[in-house]
């Protein structure tokens, strides 16, 4: 059977890695690219703060080309919609009919994706959809992936969680009310090894830093969101490859 051409929307984190594994295991899709949105000024992914060099190293280890969508640092949703529309039209010329995501249960996010992509004739695929956070996390933990926390909400897990490995000890330590997968934005991760990778991605955590963003809400008010980030850096592939994160 001919496989369906698809683009995988890649964040570089655990849910992306997990969803990509499930999509590959299904045998249904020919994944032509990993699509990532990157801040044009910082050259880092928009939410996880992963530098372009590490995103490229992940893609090379996975064996799927990386496609970067550059976004302005203070862009709004309209800017995002325009940039994504251009990307969609680019991939449609290659016969792509599916965009794959790693969402779990956020219905408003899924509805937005459908509204954005349906006019282009693109269907969304959500390999992790419909399971509980506990189910998804348990499946992830037994899958063999290795992942570290690289972004947290400043008023939530804060700086102390930066650099922690995602394992059962980390999940057990989460405060009440925190989603095990960080599905509500509590934390984001960098996945550097596991069943989708040909070899581990060598990296250094660097020093943690904080950053705040002013977001205009639907009612016109502006709310400030503050986050902690790991200053992720790529390591030379000849040094310490496969040994896990190095820190300063």
Helices and strands as residue ranges (DSSP letters): E 4-9, H 14-26, E 29-39, H 52-62, E 66-71, H 77-92, E 98-101, H 107-118, E 123-126, H 133-143, E 146-153, G 159-161, H 168-173, E 187-193, E 203-204, E 208-216, E 222-230, E 233-234
